[in-house]
Structure formats: C-alpha cells, structure tokens
Amino acid sequence: MEFSQLSVGDNLPETTWFKITQQQINEFAVATGDHQWIHIDQERCAKESPFGTTIAHGFLSASLMPMMFEQIITLDPTRNTMLNYGIDSLRFLEPVRVDDYIKYQFKVADVEQKPTGKLFKVAAQVDIKKQR
C-alpha cells in the first residue's frame, strides 16, 4: 500500500509472523539497561515465574512496530519520508514469551494536515500466536 494514499479507517494488511528470541530479549536488555530476571534468567523463570519462561520487554514489542509497518506500506523516497511522532496510548495486555511469534495489525485512525505534511495516526495491535 502506498503510504501517502492512506485514509482514515483504512485497515492495512497484517504483517508476517515474527519470532521473539532470547537473543533479541537479551540485546534489548543491554540496549535499555533493563536486566530484570523475568526477561533474562531462563533458569530462574522456569522455577519462579508465573509464565514458566522468560518474557520480552513490553517496549521490545513496541519498538518492532516501525519495522513491521514497513513490511506492508511503501514510500516514494523522492516525495515521502516517515517520522515516528510518538505514542498516544500504549498497553501491554499479555506478555510475549520467548519463542512466541507476534504479528501486527494497523488501522489508520486519523490524518491531519500539518504545515510540514500529513500526520497519520495509526492504531496498532499485536497478536501473539499461541505456542503452548
């Protein structure tokens, strides 16, 4: 889909499934300084965590949105650029466990004309493929 042609209410195609690995979780912990055992200590999680395994940082799932969004939209590089303007509201309703597969669904919630171009507000949802 061409990004500049999107309108309010447009549902974008779903992304492909993406596997969350322990290596990705560990690298995110290093990048953010968030080394809680629930994310990185597989042995302790097997014994003590209510999830039975490590879980991804919620912000890891959020940080993957731009990469996944780019799977389903196209930009004309001679005319368009895309900047992340921020997040209006964000909730982590269910933990993403190590080795879970996730995909994203996006819907255009609003389009506002700004002096420098259009501001697209896109609602996003993460779906988790149940492996257990």
C-alpha positions in Angstrom: 0.0 0.0 0.0 1.2 3.5 -0.8 1.6 5.4 2.5 0.6 8.8 1.2 -2.7 7.3 -0.2 -4.0 6.0 3.1 -7.3 7.4 4.5 -9.0 7.3 7.9 -10.5 3.9 8.6 -8.1 2.0 6.2 -7.2 -1.4 7.6 -3.7 -2.3 6.5 -2.8 -5.9 5.7 -1.5 -8.0 8.6 2.3 -8.3 8.9 4.1 -11.6 8.8 4.7 -13.6 12.0 7.9 -12.6 13.7 9.7 -14.8 16.3 10.9 -13.3 19.5 14.1 -15.0 20.6 16.1 -14.9 23.8 19.0 -13.3 22.0 16.7 -10.4 21.0 15.4 -10.1 24.5 19.0 -10.1 25.9 20.1 -7.5 23.4 17.2 -5.3 24.3 18.1 -5.6 28.0 21.6 -4.4 27.2 20.4 -1.5 25.0 17.9 -0.3 27.6 19.6 -1.3 30.8 16.6 -3.2 31.9 18.0 -6.5 33.2 15.1 -7.8 35.3 15.4 -11.5 35.8 11.9 -12.1 34.3 13.5 -11.2 30.9 16.9 -12.7 31.0 17.2 -15.5 33.6 15.8 -18.6 31.9 16.6 -21.0 34.8 15.0 -18.8 37.4 12.0 -18.2 35.2 11.5 -21.9 34.8 11.3 -22.3 38.6 9.7 -19.0 39.8 8.0 -17.1 37.0 4.2 -17.5 36.6 4.9 -17.7 32.9 7.4 -20.6 33.1 9.8 -18.9 30.8 11.4 -15.5 30.1 9.2 -12.8 28.7 10.0 -10.0 26.3 10.1 -6.4 27.5 6.9 -4.7 26.5 8.8 -1.9 24.9 10.6 -4.5 22.7 7.3 -5.4 21.1 6.5 -1.7 20.7 9.9 -0.9 19.2 9.4 -3.5 16.5 6.3 -1.7 15.1 8.1 0.6 12.7 10.0 -2.4 11.1 6.8 -4.4 10.8 4.9 -1.4 9.5 7.4 -1.0 6.7 6.6 -4.6 5.6 3.1 -3.5 4.4 3.5 0.1 3.3 5.6 1.7 0.6 7.0 5.2 0.4 8.1 7.1 -2.6 11.6 8.1 -1.5 11.6 11.1 -3.8 8.4 12.5 -2.2 7.9 11.0 1.2 9.6 10.5 4.5 8.2 8.9 7.6 9.0 10.1 11.1 7.8 8.5 14.3 5.7 11.2 16.1 5.2 9.2 19.3 2.7 7.0 21.0 -0.6 8.3 22.3 -1.5 5.3 24.5 0.1 2.0 25.0 -0.9 -1.0 27.0 0.7 -4.4 27.4 -2.3 -6.7 27.8 -0.4 -10.0 27.7 3.2 -11.0 28.0 5.2 -12.1 24.9 7.1 -15.2 25.9 10.4 -16.2 24.5 10.0 -18.1 21.2 6.4 -16.7 20.7 5.5 -15.4 17.3 3.9 -12.0 17.0 2.3 -10.0 14.2 0.8 -6.6 13.9 -2.4 -5.2 12.7 -2.6 -1.5 11.8 -5.5 0.8 11.1 -5.5 4.5 10.1 -7.2 6.3 13.0 -6.7 9.9 11.8 -5.0 12.0 9.2 -4.2 15.7 9.9 -2.7 18.2 7.6 0.3 19.9 9.2 2.4 22.7 7.8 5.2 20.2 7.0 3.0 17.4 5.7 0.4 14.9 6.8 0.3 13.5 10.3 -1.1 9.9 10.2 -2.3 8.4 13.5 -2.2 4.7 13.2 -3.8 2.3 15.7 -1.7 -0.8 16.2 -2.4 -4.2 17.7 0.0 -7.0 18.4 -1.3 -10.6 18.1 0.6 -13.5 19.7 0.5 -16.9 18.1 -0.2 -19.4 20.9 2.6 -21.9 21.0 1.6 -23.6 24.3 
